[in-house]
Amino acid sequence: MSALGVVASGPAADAIAVAVPALLEAQFASRLFAQDATLWGEEAESESAIRLSWVNLARTSRPLLGEIAAMRDQLRGEGVDRVVLCGMGGSSLAPEVICATAGVDLVVLDSSQPDMVRSALVDLERTVVVVSSKSGSTVETDSQRRAFRAAFEEKGIDPTARIVVVTDPGSPLDEEARSGGYRVVNADPNVGGRYSALTAFGLVPSGLAGADIEALLDDAEAVADVLSADDDGNPGLRLGAAMAATDPLRDKLVLVDDGSGIVGFPDWAEQLIAESTGKQGTGILPVVVGSTDDPEAAWPDPDVTVVRLTGDDDTEPTDEVVRADRSEIAVSGPLGAQLLLWEVATAAAGRLLGINPFDQPDVESAKKAARTLLDQGMGSSDEPAATDGAVEIRALGGTWLGGATTVPQALEALFGQLDADRGYLAVMAYLDRLADADLASVRPGLARRTHRPVTFGWGPRFLHSTGQFHKGGPATGVYLQVTTAPHEDLAVPGREFSFGDFVAAQAAGDAQVLAEHHRPVLQLHLTDHDAGLAQVREALSAPAAGPDAKGSA
Ligand SMILES: O=P(O)(O)OC[C@H]1O[C@](O)(CO)[C@@H](O)[C@@H]1O
């Protein structure tokens, strides 16, 4: 009996019945664990050939445990008990889940929003900063590193004693850090960012923060055999089929915790699934919801499958556990095992969807647009279509705004662009996700109001997650972008742009690329953070226009 449970009903169960035999026929599981790069077709081969070492990490990562423990003990001995992690996407999402689940503190700084960066630059006497970047060229992470290095120096603290770098061997960051005398832990270069949970990227910050990372590897190792078996009970094959082989494709995957005991798992799975599958006009959009009472968790919509992350069952679950009146999957198992489970399932989903699950072609387009805008100087942003109090209103991707001149009218115009059967609304808030956290509470109400799945992402964090799907996936999204003037800007040491310039360029660049894909983007810019946010929160909290056709969920 495996520690993992994958139980499905309705179309998700039908998908398992149809697609798992085909995966068995292809010996997908055993070939995956043999790191067979041909599993996703010729075009993907050059990338998949250097992206498959994650199947063995439960064993190959073990030498890191001693090194991390020694580093932690040394730092604790110096009174350093605050761990800050600077990293984006796959370089920070796993440690966030690992530490939250273990109940140990980790400050995750995955933002270029000046107020949020500034809020992390405190308590430096007791702080160690892990700077994690596989490529070593992610501008958010490089900017954060520069800010912390300057802040340590200003306090008379040797940065090389308090900044630990995690990066690929030979990356620009690897070379610069080593020549600068910093401690560097190299990660396995043959693992992509969103599959790197059990590499140094997941283990170093989590171990320094005090999480039991050996148990994590043990839980993953305990299920490696069942996940590599060409067997119709293989939970990885079952989950991959349930996710990606429904017919017609249910491309909204609602992720909701239902007593799993794991904290924040959907936020990690979101990047893995969205960035792996959202390309060539197809893909699966994770819709992270906070409760089984949220609207999408109760709708039997034809484009939705609901995944409930449940507690460990000591009985072998059977398919009648989940509700049979819609497409649902119940998944259970310890965190370490689930990290490997979902990686196998996503790799299988990539084969079933006919795409390469290891590249992220469209993320680059937004980065390039942001760089161009930075070079041009961000002050040239175009005039707003209208200004309503402390909110500037701009509309991209078509003439859909009409005569709207207020925030409520502009929202109605945007929501009017939603395809009633397959559309989704993406809210993208380039704000301080800690200080402004309560804005996310508008999400369920927007789902009730639009009768469509709603995703809520913090910018620029989501750019490394659902951002790929928005640009490379099906053209069914409408986009609401909220940006703000910071309470106070912050310089990026050694750069000609500030954090405020950079985050504005990231938002503008992403909106520009979405508009180039003919997607409607409503940009609400808060000229005064507090007043503007109150206006936007009120408008987004307005009740459903008409009777809630789906009934209150
Ligand atoms: O670890 P890096 O190279 O800084 O990349 C951070 C993230 O950015 C991406 O490369 C693009 O979003 C992700 O795949 C990755 O997890």
Ligand as a Chemical Component Dictionary entry (heavy atoms), coordinates in Angstrom:
data_LIG
# 
_chem_comp.id                   LIG 
_chem_comp.type                 NON-POLYMER 
_chem_comp.pdbx_formal_charge   0 
_chem_comp.three_letter_code    LIG 
# 
loop_
_chem_comp_atom.comp_id 
_chem_comp_atom.atom_id 
_chem_comp_atom.alt_atom_id 
_chem_comp_atom.type_symbol 
_chem_comp_atom.charge 
_chem_comp_atom.model_Cartn_x 
_chem_comp_atom.model_Cartn_y 
_chem_comp_atom.model_Cartn_z 
_chem_comp_atom.pdbx_ordinal 
LIG O1 O1 O 0 15.911 30.173 -10.543 1  
LIG P1 P1 P 0 15.920 31.256 -11.597 2  
LIG O2 O2 O 0 16.825 30.963 -12.743 3  
LIG O3 O3 O 0 16.169 32.597 -10.981 4  
LIG O4 O4 O 0 14.453 31.292 -12.240 5  
LIG C1 C1 C 0 13.358 31.586 -11.414 6  
LIG C2 C2 C 0 12.097 31.179 -12.122 7  
LIG O5 O5 O 0 11.968 31.899 -13.362 8  
LIG C3 C3 C 0 11.634 30.981 -14.400 9  
LIG O6 O6 O 0 12.805 30.617 -15.095 10 
LIG C4 C4 C 0 10.662 31.617 -15.365 11 
LIG O7 O7 O 0 9.476  31.901 -14.732 12 
LIG C5 C5 C 0 11.072 29.782 -13.674 13 
LIG O8 O8 O 0 11.020 28.615 -14.446 14 
LIG C6 C6 C 0 12.022 29.701 -12.516 15 
LIG O9 O9 O 0 11.524 28.880 -11.465 16 
# 
loop_
_chem_comp_bond.comp_id 
_chem_comp_bond.atom_id_1 
_chem_comp_bond.atom_id_2 
_chem_comp_bond.value_order 
_chem_comp_bond.pdbx_ordinal 
LIG O1 P1 DOUB 1  
LIG P1 O2 SING 2  
LIG P1 O3 SING 3  
LIG P1 O4 SING 4  
LIG O4 C1 SING 5  
LIG C1 C2 SING 6  
LIG C2 O5 SING 7  
LIG C2 C6 SING 8  
LIG O5 C3 SING 9  
LIG C3 O6 SING 10 
LIG C3 C4 SING 11 
LIG C3 C5 SING 12 
LIG C4 O7 SING 13 
LIG C5 O8 SING 14 
LIG C5 C6 SING 15 
LIG C6 O9 SING 16 
# 
